[in-house]
Amino acid sequence: MASSSTRSPEHKRAKMDPQAKTSGQVATNVQEQLHHVTRTKRGQVMGLRGGFRGCTIWFTGLSGAGKTTISFALEQYLCFNGIPSYSLDGDNMRTGLNKNLSFTPQDREENIRRVGEVAKLFADGGVVCLSSFISPFNKDRDTARKLHKEVGLPFYEIFVDTPLEICEQRDVKGLYKKARAGLIKGFTGIDQNYEKPVDPEITLYAGKDDIDTCVQKMVSFLQSKGIIPESAVNNVKELLVPADHRESAMAEAEKLDTLNISKLDLQWVQVLSEGWATPLTGFMREREYLQCQHFNCLLDTGTVNQSVPIVLPVQTEDKERLENSSGFALTYEGKRVAIIRTPEFYPHRKEERCCRQWGTSNEGHPYIKMVMDSGDWLVGGDLEVLDRIQWNDGLDEYRLTPNELRAKFRKLGADAVFAFQLRNPVHNGHALLMNDTKRRLKERGFKKPVLLLHPLGGWTKADDVPLATRMKQHAAILEEGVLDPASTVVAIFPSPMMYAGPTEVQWHAKARMSTGANFYIVGRDPAGMPHPEGSKDLYDHSHGRRVLTMAPGLTQLEIIPFRVAAYNTKKKAMDFFDPENKEDFLFISGTKMRSLARSGDHPPDGFMAPKAWKVLSTYYQSINQ
């Protein structure tokens, strides 16, 4: 075994298992790298997209250049978009298959030879194999390429060109420092030469570009090679008229026939225009509507989850007036807001729609009542929205589009985004779940997980807490440090609330995919409500989270299941419920919380941040007057 003074690691130094010396492990400056994609998630996506995509992508560069970071991020993108992939990391290989190899020139050559053979097997199995190795010598990389070429498998060499000085600045484990001090001999870049690739397929500049930029460059390259199909490219389809065409579009809209729409309809226009319902190009045509109603998916561009219909009801007289037109303008409160092109009218089978979406047509349900009162026809067509929808209620700054949220996450340096959908005030039980999710993501190797706290901002039933109050309460939660303001983004999700249980929760999850979120926290009874004719719930409280783990078209998201939290009377804080000590826990229902707030009383200390409780209490006392 090489002495500590002659080790030349390709990756990070790790604490070695005490048994390593007796198990054949030779290289010691290595550690296991935790994948961001679980075996369960990888298994879900195998074969979701037809066509053979096996290839090897070989990342090469100095230690600390960013090879593994980019590889893991690209692996996550591919797997979450239905393309099976696997990252081979230098440290992982040297703790397993290659643990009997040191860092002598001969063993380094053998290390890369074995990796090339393993990568070839993965590629031959239809997997996109992402190999992250310093692999300092052109000869060894050429050997790996030749192995693939001989059997007709694509091999792409990617040079992660990060300057030595930046790699040294990133020296988390202090290996460069040790090499400079002579404690590690033969360290690549210091006293071991690194041969830059002569003609790599792609060069990534991870010293100046962020990880997302590097990943997107790789995605574009793989799309050009046919590895990534167009349907898997994660673009947001906004339906806003481009700024340089807005004047002409407005002039055209003034000449068109018009259809007056409701506030609820305008909320759906906003949802469509900002790209939350990608790949829809407007209100659903009948083909899309049928796919949504019967399969909870859109099927024409691959399997895309779309569990709720986004439709525009019209009255018979409007249908008869507009059915022969090639386009008409939508108006709200006298203002033209959008144009519908090549409209298609079809019957609005209201009872069937309600039974499929809600499992009932009971008009005691407030959204079902709105459906039943709406027009007997639906109109679909391509939508061109003339200007961004603004509500001028003091909250528009929080109505960030999916693309704006993506930009914000990039600016924060997020390597994971976990979304929490809510329509209620936040108590410390919610915060416990969110903070616990952040902790677990860090344990899985993510460096900067960011929370998207994303309250629903469209129509809600009359007894729900208004949006303005909820936003004020959420601000108080952040002000008191219950959630970390530096790693939390608060924004408004513009969708109306439909209270459609497991069917609707798929929509909530799918829409967050457009923001780049890759983890989704699902609540106890998502999108549920009491049955209109009794005290029991309309839906089983566990079905929403169970359905999400099985729903097609949501593979980009990993579902974080709800954990029951209650007030621990001994800890005087919200805590995850422990059935073995159930006598220590107090469940504070929504009814009890509202009763306390109306009366001006306080919940137990630790249930909700004091400033946040004051916001809620003030609201409920105001409606008592």
Buried (B, 14 or more C-beta within 10 A) or exposed (E): EBEEEEBBBBBBBBEBEEEBEEEEBBBBBBBBBEBBBEEEBBEBBBEBBEEEBBBBBBBBBBBBBBBBBBBBBBBBBBBBBBBBBBBBBBBBBBBEBBBEBBBBEEBBBBBBBBBBEBBBEBBBEBBBBBBBBBBBBBEBBBBBBEBBEEEEBBBBBBBBBBBBEBBBEBBEBEBBEBBBEEBBBBBBBBEBEBEEBEEBBBBBBBBEBBBBBBBBBBBEBBBEEEBBBEBBBBEBBBBBBEEEEBEEBBEBBEEBEBBEBBEBBBBBBBBBBBBBBBBBBBBBBBBBBEBBBEBBBBBEEBBBBBBBBBBBBBEEEBBEBBEEEEBBBBBBEEEBBBBBEEBBBBEBBBEEBBBBBBBBBBBEBBBBBBBBEBBEBBBBBBBBBBBEBEBEEEBEEBBBBBBEBBBBBBEBEBBBBBBBBBBBBBBBBBBBBBBBBBEBBEEBBBEBBBBBBBBBBBBBEEEBBEBEBBBBBBBBBBEBEBBEEEBBBBBBBBBBBBBBBBBBBBBBBBBBBBBBBBBBBBBBBBBBBEBBEEEEEBBEBEBBBBBBBEBBBBBBBBBBEBBEBBBBBEEEBBBBBEEEEEEBBEEBEEEEBBEBBBEEEBBBEBBBBEBBBBBBBBBBEEEEE
